[in-house]
Amino acid sequence: MIFRGKDTKVAKPVEGILRRMLACGKRCQIIEFKLSKGAKIPGHKHPHEQIGFLEKGKFKIVIGDKEYTLGEGDGYWIEPNVDHSVEVLEDSIAIDVFAPPREDFM
């Protein structure tokens, strides 16, 4: 299956965050997040494993009870059902993979 960028829908889950699905299979899904400086993704958790990397920019991420500041090229892994949040320190682009796919992101 092929996914065309021009056909993808852009969602705005919170102020300063744009999200679009890049590709999706039976067992995993790739999502692009464009994050504006100052935006925040509030604490949340989900039953999906999440891995990603920061393609551009800088943000602070809290995973469980640990806080990290990540920059361009840094990656992260979030186990299922672990609370996490993000504070965007610079305009950023993050690419995340969710397994299994998040139906709420379709």
N, C-alpha and C positions, 0 to 999 in steps of 0.2 A: 504494500500500500504506500502511496505517496501523499505527503502533506505539503500543500503549497502555502507559503507565507502570506500571499495576497488573500487567501481564503480564511485565514485564522481570525477568530473573534477576539477582541481585546476586552478584558474585564477590569474594573476599577474596584477592588475589594475594600480598600480604605483610601483616604485622601493621600495623594502622592505616590501611590503604588499602581502600576499597570501590570496585568498578567495575561499571557497568552500561551496556549498549548502549541508546542512545536511539533510533537509527534506522540503517538500513543500505540502501544501494542496490547497484547493480552495480559502481560504481567508487569509492565512498567510504562511510565509516561514521562515525557520531558516538557518542562515548563520554563518559560523565560519571564523573569520579573524585571521591570524597569522601576527603579526606586529613586525618588527625589530626596535630596538633602533635607533632613528634618522630619521625614516621614517615619511613622512607627507602625510595626505590625505587632498588635497586642499579644500577650501570652495566650497560647492555645496548644492543643495537642490533638492528634488524630491516630488512627490505627495503622497508618502507612509508614513504612520505612522511607526516610528522606535523605538523599545525598545531594550535594551541590558544590558549586564553586563560584567564586566572585570573579566574573570576567573583567569587570571595571569598577573602580570606586573603592569605598571603604564603609564598613558598618560594624556596629557592635551587636553581637548575638549572644543571647543567654540561652543555654541548653541545660535543662534541669537546674542545678544550683551553681553552675559555672558560667562565667562571663568571658567572652573573647572579643578582641578587636581584630577584624579580618581586612586584608587589603587584596588588591588585584592578584589573581592567581591562587589565592588560598581556598581550600576546600573544607567541607564539614559533613558530618554524618549525624543524623538524629534518629535514634531508635523509635519504634512505634510507641505511642502513648506517653511520650516524654514531653513535658511542657517546654515551650521555647518562644522567644520573642526577638524582635530586631529593632534597632534604632539606626537610622541611616545617617552617616556622618558626612558623606559626599554623594553626589549623584552616582548611581551604581546600576550595574546590570548583573543579575545572578541567574544561573542556569541550575535548575533543580530536577532531580529524577525522583519520582514517587513509585513505590511498589507496595501493593498493587496500584493501578491507576486510581486517581481520585475522581469519582463520578461527578462530584460537585464542581470540578474544573472543566468538564466537557462542554 
